[in-house]
Amino acid sequence: MKRAHLLSTQELTRADALEILDTARQLSRATDGAIRKLPTLRGRTVVNLFFEDSTRTRLSFEAAAKRLSADVINFSAKGSSVSKGESLKDTAQTLEAMGGELMIIRHSASGAAQRLAESGWVKSHIVNAGDGMHEHPTQALLDAFTIRSHFPEFDRDFTGLRIGIVGDILHSRVARSNAQLLTLLGADVVLIAPPTLLPIGVDTWPVKISYDLDSEISSLDAIMALRVQSERMNDAFFPSEREYAREYGLAGSRLRALKKNAIIMHPGPMNRGLEISAEGADSKQSVILEQVANGVLVRMAVLYLLMGGAPIPTEGVLV
Amino acid sequence: MSSADFLLRNVLTADQVRVDIEVVAGTISRIGGELTSPFPVVEGNQNLVLPGLVDLHTHLREPGKESSETVLSGSQAAVKGGYLALSAMANTSPVADTAGVVEQVARLGRDAGLCDVFPIGAVTVGLKGESLAELAAMAHSAAKVRIFSDDGNCVSDPLLMRRALEYVKSFGGVIAQHAQEPKLTSGAQMNEGVVSSRLGLKGWPAVAEESIIARDILMAQYVGSRLHICHLTTKGGVELVRWAKSQGMAVTAEVTPHHLLLTDELANSFDPVYKVNPPLRTQADVSALRAGLADGTIDIVATDHAPHPSEEKDCEWSAAAFGMVGLETALSVVVETMIDTGLMEWEKLVDRMSLAPAAIGGYEDHGAIAVGRPANFVVVNPKERWTVDRRTLQSKSSNTPFDGRSLPAKVVHAFYRGVQVLNDGQLTGSKYE
């Protein structure tokens, strides 16, 4: 993959996406079993630059880097860099001065990763680990990896797969990245939400839009429920949690309406009883924990490809 | 220095008539073909002579943010861009909401001595939108304020807006409204549409601007007052103003150069140099604004010159300040978008950038080149192209969205009350005292 950064799914070609997914699979095979660490990035330094709380994503990237034997520097700041008095630019330059070669950035500002990559502030490789409401490309890649592993007959081409994303599309970087990547791989994507939680302009996206979960659910091969933030109620996006759960919650008869081989996905963390019932989260069709495991593999692949590490050995070695 | 007497020789008026202009004691004494005069000659080289440009919307940042701009540095930038009258917006620190502050700004303008600086008074105390500022005190002060605006904020409270419109009638004032319904734009970052949907930046709907315009043109008509709409940006807004004018309502409107040229697609870069309030809109809006300016629906071009220090732009989009500098590029951008496209002739440009804004502001010394009037005019080479370089701008700030862009028309000379303040594109160091 000839690129210095991973900023968004918009910039990926189909070949790029497949290369990342294939590399993740190769890494999966190499790290299978008890010996789980590879020496490919030994002596290299990766920085976790987290301006927004996200323990899960940070740990996933940290695990990925460590399994490739990279050194990891963690930076986390609650709230925005500006409210802390230090700018994004100064923070990034400081961490690069400490030896960082690749920065994994999580930030509440849409475009923060692209800004870091294109402003000339630093020379490091940049990986977007979620920027505002914009993108979360490694989440979409791990979702694609998970879908692929459950539908092997669609291994290199998702044409014919129908994937529903339900919930707060408006504020969701996961939805934006998935809509783009899954469509790129050939899938039909249906976004299901109340009109208040769909962005103006969504009609230009390469997806189908629906306001009605019940009319879509039986046609889906995978359904992804998005986390609903309770503060959305204050802005009148929907009247109450109860009404939201009734109209868009993945629960009850909707679970039984799913195809038998359909998978249930969620990027986490879940609000059980709101966008997904406990029954749905714990169902045999749920692949939510697989998504977490696959996240580490996909992030290993991204770090490996961007940093150009030594060839992947056929099996892991203890280092 | 006081004005030197001189003869400006061999220039073309906006309607392409070759003239000489004689200036005595800061006043135009004669205009005609092939004048003979005892005074020193300034050669015009068949360039255009235009009345000095008049800006009704300038952020000069003084008092309070002198690191971004001062009245002096803003006046210098103005002269380089062909402007000889500025209207200093009220969002300074302290806010220009008392006679004391507007008089201070006016005095700073006189001290700079490069162009006229007319303070704009705040409509509400501290721009807070809660209670009326002492508008009459500002009107009757030495600064003689006639334009009032909370620019940066909308006077969104309909009752307060009604009262302000009514109140300024007693001294012939005008309310310049920043049309932006705050509830619809809370946290907004860019135009709401196709681009914002993809970028995940909080959208700023056109209707937030249009709903206030609709409300205020109706209200101004109801109370019989003058309303000026700042920086119109949407197709729907142009339609509303066109309708209001067709009904004979006393509404005027402005458009900025950047909204005549740039679109929200530029946000794809996430470079906050393109972050501005109101936001860059779509190509359809740009086309409607150009048509509106050409047919007179939009009365004037105003720069909304908004200097910011580099640290407020050298950051992530949502942390960045809104605004662009524009005094030094305004004329060139209007030539590029309106004249070189065939939408307007130079005479109309003079109307939109000098005559009409002078009339709205009541700036009697500006807007025309005529015998007996103060010698406020500029000489422009319409053919010379130049490349904008943010590092060489005269303004203290360099947040121009046009960096690296080649634009037509270069300001060659500027004469303020007969004093040559710009010579061959360079500040002369002279000023009017």
Interface residues (C-beta under 8 A of the other chain):
Chain A: Q10 S80 S81 V82 S87 L88 K89 H107 S108 A109 S110 G111 A112 Q114 R115 E118 S119 D131 G132 M133 H134 E135 R173 R176 P199 I200 G201 V202 T204 W205
Chain B: Q189 E192 G193 V194 V195 S196 S197 R198 L199 G200 L201 K202 G203 P205 S269 F270 D271 E311 D314 C315 E316 W317 S318 A319
